């Protein structure tokens, strides 16, 4: 099974049972987003911003309704944004998982990702609400 499928299955079962946290997992719900593409773009921007701010290597993978951020702390912490459709609104949530026993690090990463997500949403897709860089490398 692919990592995205494993994380998705685990996240859905955690969400279905109402568990906000379980051993090795942190699940965070966010306010609804109007459409799937916006949710997916915000999730990808969140992972990219996290990597830029905290010097994290790794990669981002996308499916039809999930965005995974892998290797957020070495190879032991991964995250998955799930953009679930609930009655016509997209209900995003984030699952962060660690393979080691450092729950504090996982919680810190989940908190940072949540804060960045909030910035991206408040900035209509731009972290911190900063103006996007001009296209083509021109001067502002």
Secondary structure, DSSP 8 states (H G I E B T S, - for coil): --HHHHHHHHHHHHHHHT-SEETTEEEEE---BS-HHHHHHHHHHHHHHHHHHHT---EEEE-SSEEEEE-SSTTSEEEEEEEEEETTEEEEEEEEEESSS-HHHHHHHHHHHHHHHHHHHHTTTSGGG-----GGG---
